[in-house]
């Protein structure tokens, strides 16, 4: 496997992880661990931004803004 493929795989695996999963590259490779973490943080950001709690928050803010105009 080429280095590029290995790096891409680590990033991809991080984005597919579940909240609370441990970094499988920790202690083995700093570069791969950082790439995995970057994918993991992206996954968390997507879940937060598209989740039901954020939808309720945005709806409440829209109601507040339209009511105070």
C-alpha positions, 0 to 999 in steps of 0.5 A: 500500500502506498503512503498516500493510500495509507493516509487516505485510509486513516482519514476515511476510517476516522470519518466512519468512527462512532463517537467515543471510539479510540484512535487505532493509530495512537502510539503507532504513527503520529501522522496516521493518528492525526489524520484519523483524528481529523476524520473523526472531528469531521464526523462529529461536526457533521453529526452536530450540524445535521442532528435533530437538536441543531434543527430545533435550535435553528428553528427556535432562532428563526422564530425569535428573529421573525418575532422581534422584527 
